[in-house]
């Protein structure tokens, strides 16, 4: 395969250009990104449930008058899950952007050219 071989000028080879990709290649790429998004959403939902569970535990501890140490540990766990959730949401946003880019910039033009032939 010539893909990834430099043309000697530090740039990409002509074979790396999106215009040389087949419909099947673009669809495979789109499928891979959509699978990645599916897994990210699934993991995000699991994390959301874990976050809600930890918040409920924290609230119960507050009502029971749990020790400061116990409250601190639970608060730290809630804070950690919240931070991870934010990072995961940003990752999902970038994955959605990539899916949109492939659909709009790569797949759509190929479909238009196929229909116009």
Backbone as numpy.savetxt, mean C-alpha at the origin, in Angstrom:
# Nx Ny Nz CAx CAy CAz Cx Cy Cz
17.32 -11.30 -21.50 16.48 -10.12 -21.50 17.36 -8.87 -21.50
16.91 -7.86 -22.23 17.64 -6.60 -22.27 17.17 -5.64 -21.20
16.07 -5.96 -20.54 15.48 -5.06 -19.55 16.48 -4.77 -18.45
16.64 -3.52 -18.13 17.53 -3.12 -17.07 18.97 -2.91 -17.51
19.33 -3.24 -18.75 20.67 -3.05 -19.24 20.82 -1.58 -19.62
21.83 -0.96 -19.12 22.05 0.46 -19.36 22.42 0.71 -20.82
22.03 1.85 -21.34 22.36 2.19 -22.72 23.71 2.93 -22.79
24.44 2.95 -21.68 25.75 3.58 -21.68 25.71 5.05 -21.32
24.56 5.65 -21.29 24.43 7.06 -20.95 23.84 7.25 -19.57
23.72 6.17 -18.80 23.18 6.27 -17.46 21.67 6.26 -17.41
21.02 6.25 -18.56 19.56 6.25 -18.60 19.03 4.86 -18.81
17.74 4.78 -18.91 17.12 3.48 -19.16 17.23 3.11 -20.62
17.27 1.85 -20.87 17.28 1.33 -22.22 15.91 1.55 -22.85
15.85 1.60 -24.17 14.57 1.77 -24.86 13.58 0.67 -24.51
14.07 -0.51 -24.17 13.19 -1.62 -23.85 12.49 -1.44 -22.51
12.96 -0.52 -21.68 12.33 -0.24 -20.40 11.12 0.68 -20.56
10.98 1.28 -21.69 9.90 2.23 -21.92 8.54 1.53 -21.81
7.57 2.25 -21.20 6.24 1.69 -21.02 5.55 1.40 -22.35
5.94 2.10 -23.41 5.28 1.89 -24.70 5.56 0.51 -25.28
6.63 -0.15 -24.84 6.96 -1.48 -25.34 6.31 -2.61 -24.54
5.63 -2.26 -23.46 4.96 -3.27 -22.66 3.70 -3.76 -23.37
3.43 -5.03 -23.23 2.23 -5.60 -23.83 1.05 -5.36 -22.89
-0.16 -5.59 -23.43 -1.36 -5.49 -22.60 -1.25 -6.44 -21.41
-0.77 -7.65 -21.68 -0.66 -8.67 -20.63 0.30 -8.22 -19.53
1.41 -7.60 -19.92 2.38 -7.12 -18.94 1.77 -6.04 -18.05
1.06 -5.12 -18.67 0.42 -4.04 -17.91 -0.64 -4.62 -16.97
-1.43 -5.57 -17.47 -2.45 -6.19 -16.62 -1.82 -6.97 -15.48
-0.72 -7.66 -15.74 -0.01 -8.38 -14.67 0.50 -7.42 -13.60
1.05 -6.30 -14.06 1.54 -5.29 -13.13 0.39 -4.73 -12.29
-0.72 -4.45 -12.94 -1.89 -3.93 -12.25 -2.40 -4.94 -11.22
-2.46 -6.20 -11.61 -2.91 -7.25 -10.70 -1.99 -7.35 -9.49
-0.70 -7.27 -9.69 0.25 -7.36 -8.58 0.05 -6.21 -7.60
-0.14 -5.00 -8.11 -0.37 -3.86 -7.23 -1.72 -3.96 -6.52
-2.73 -4.47 -7.21 -4.03 -4.63 -6.57 -3.99 -5.71 -5.48
-3.22 -6.77 -5.70 -3.04 -7.78 -4.65 -2.34 -7.18 -3.45
-1.33 -6.35 -3.71 -0.62 -5.68 -2.62 -1.58 -4.80 -1.84
-2.43 -4.06 -2.55 -3.41 -3.20 -1.89 -4.39 -4.02 -1.06
-4.85 -5.14 -1.60 -5.77 -6.01 -0.87 -5.14 -6.46 0.46
-3.89 -6.90 0.40 -3.21 -7.35 1.61 -3.03 -6.20 2.61
-2.70 -5.01 2.10 -2.54 -3.85 2.98 -3.86 -3.50 3.67
-4.95 -3.55 2.93 -6.26 -3.23 3.50 -6.63 -4.28 4.55
-6.38 -5.54 4.21 -6.69 -6.63 5.16 -5.88 -6.45 6.45
-4.60 -6.18 6.34 -3.77 -5.96 7.52 -4.20 -4.71 8.28
-4.60 -3.68 7.55 -5.08 -2.45 8.18 -6.32 -2.69 9.00
-7.22 -3.52 8.50 -8.44 -3.85 9.25 -8.11 -4.61 10.52
-7.19 -5.57 10.43 -6.77 -6.31 11.63 -6.15 -5.38 12.66
-5.32 -4.46 12.18 -4.69 -3.51 13.09 -5.73 -2.58 13.72
-6.73 -2.18 12.94 -7.78 -1.32 13.47 -8.53 -2.02 14.60
-8.84 -3.30 14.42 -9.53 -4.05 15.47 -8.64 -4.18 16.71
-7.36 -4.42 16.50 -6.43 -4.52 17.63 -6.35 -3.18 18.36
-6.31 -2.09 17.62 -6.28 -0.75 18.21 -7.54 -0.51 19.04
-8.71 -0.84 18.47 -9.96 -0.66 19.20 -10.00 -1.51 20.47
-9.46 -2.72 20.39 -9.42 -3.61 21.55 -8.54 -3.02 22.65
-7.39 -2.49 22.25 -6.47 -1.89 23.23 -7.07 -0.63 23.86
-7.78 0.16 23.06 -8.43 1.36 23.60 -9.50 0.95 24.62
-10.27 -0.10 24.31 -11.29 -0.59 25.24 -10.63 -1.07 26.54
-9.50 -1.76 26.44 -8.77 -2.21 27.63 -8.30 -1.01 28.44
-7.79 -0.01 27.76 -7.32 1.20 28.43 -8.47 1.87 29.19
-9.62 1.98 28.53 -10.78 2.60 29.19 -11.22 1.80 30.42
-11.21 0.48 30.31 -11.56 -0.37 31.47 -10.57 -0.17 32.60
-9.27 -0.08 32.25 -8.25 0.12 33.27 -8.44 1.45 33.99
-8.81 2.48 33.22 -9.05 3.79 33.83 -10.23 3.73 34.79
-11.30 3.05 34.38 -12.49 2.94 35.24 -12.20 2.16 36.51
-11.37 1.12 36.40 -11.03 0.29 37.56 -10.00 0.94 38.46
-9.37 1.98 37.97 -8.32 2.62 38.75 -7.04 1.80 38.77
-6.66 1.28 37.62 -5.46 0.46 37.52 -4.22 1.27 37.86
-3.13 0.56 38.11 -1.88 1.21 38.49 -1.37 2.11 37.35
-0.57 3.08 37.74 0.03 4.00 36.78 0.90 3.23 35.79
1.61 2.25 36.28 2.49 1.45 35.42 1.67 0.69 34.37
0.59 0.08 34.79 -0.28 -0.66 33.88 -0.91 0.26 32.83
-1.38 1.42 33.30 -1.95 2.41 32.37 -0.90 2.88 31.37
0.31 3.10 31.84 1.39 3.56 30.97 1.71 2.56 29.88
1.75 1.28 30.25 2.04 0.24 29.25 0.93 0.17 28.21
-0.30 0.25 28.65 -1.43 0.17 27.71 -1.47 1.41 26.82
-1.21 2.57 27.40 -1.17 3.80 26.60 -0.07 3.73 25.55
1.08 3.18 25.93 2.19 3.04 24.98 1.80 2.10 23.84
1.10 1.00 24.16 0.66 0.06 23.13 -0.35 0.73 22.19
-1.27 1.52 22.77 -2.26 2.23 21.95 -1.56 3.24 21.05
-0.62 3.96 21.59 0.12 4.95 20.80 0.91 4.29 19.68
1.55 3.17 19.99 2.31 2.44 18.97 1.39 1.96 17.84
0.25 1.39 18.20 -0.69 0.92 17.17 -1.22 2.09 16.33
-1.46 3.22 16.97 -1.95 4.39 16.24 -0.90 4.86 15.22
0.35 4.89 15.64 1.44 5.29 14.73 1.55 4.32 13.57
1.50 3.02 13.87 1.58 2.01 12.79 0.40 2.16 11.83
-0.77 2.46 12.38 -1.96 2.64 11.54 -1.77 3.81 10.58
-1.24 4.90 11.07 -0.99 6.08 10.22 0.00 5.74 9.11
1.08 5.05 9.45 2.08 4.66 8.46 1.46 3.72 7.42
0.66 2.77 7.89 0.02 1.84 6.96 -0.97 2.56 6.04
-1.66 3.55 6.54 -2.58 4.32 5.70 -1.81 5.08 4.62
-0.66 5.61 4.97 0.17 6.30 3.98 0.67 5.33 2.92
1.02 4.13 3.34 1.45 3.10 2.40 0.31 2.73 1.45
-0.90 2.59 2.01 -2.06 2.28 1.16 -2.31 3.40 0.16
-2.17 4.63 0.60 -2.36 5.77 -0.30 -1.38 5.72 -1.46
-0.13 5.38 -1.19 0.84 5.33 -2.28 0.56 4.14 -3.21
0.07 3.03 -2.65 -0.30 1.89 -3.48 -1.48 2.23 -4.37
-2.46 2.92 -3.82 -3.62 3.36 -4.61 -3.15 4.29 -5.73
-2.22 5.18 -5.42 -1.68 6.09 -6.45 -1.01 5.31 -7.57
-0.28 4.26 -7.22 0.39 3.46 -8.24 -0.63 2.71 -9.10
-1.67 2.17 -8.48 -2.73 1.49 -9.23 -3.38 2.49 -10.20
-3.68 3.68 -9.69 -4.28 4.71 -10.54 -3.36 5.08 -11.70
-2.07 5.21 -11.42 -1.10 5.56 -12.47 -1.05 4.48 -13.55
-0.97 3.24 -13.13 -0.91 2.15 -14.12 -2.18 2.13 -14.95
-3.31 2.28 -14.30 -4.59 2.27 -15.02 -4.68 3.43 -16.00
-4.37 4.64 -15.53 -4.56 5.84 -16.35 -3.46 6.05 -17.39
-2.21 5.84 -17.00 -1.09 6.17 -17.89 -0.63 5.00 -18.74
-0.94 3.77 -18.34 -0.44 2.63 -19.09 -1.55 1.81 -19.73
-2.55 1.43 -18.92 -3.59 0.56 -19.45 -4.55 1.32 -20.39
-5.02 2.47 -19.95 -6.00 3.22 -20.75 -5.49 3.52 -22.16
-4.25 4.06 -22.32 -3.78 4.31 -23.69 -3.72 3.04 -24.56
-3.34 1.93 -23.93 -3.29 0.67 -24.70 -4.69 0.24 -25.14
-5.67 0.42 -24.27 -7.04 0.07 -24.63 -7.58 0.97 -25.72
-7.27 2.25 -25.64 -7.69 3.21 -26.68 -7.08 2.82 -28.01
-5.80 2.50 -28.01 -5.15 2.12 -29.28 -5.71 0.82 -29.81
-6.07 -0.09 -28.94 -6.65 -1.36 -29.36 -8.01 -1.14 -30.00
-8.80 -0.28 -29.42 -10.15 0.01 -29.94 -10.07 0.77 -31.26
-9.09 1.65 -31.38 -9.00 2.48 -32.59 -8.36 1.74 -33.76
-7.81 0.57 -33.54 -7.18 -0.18 -34.66 -8.20 -0.85 -35.52
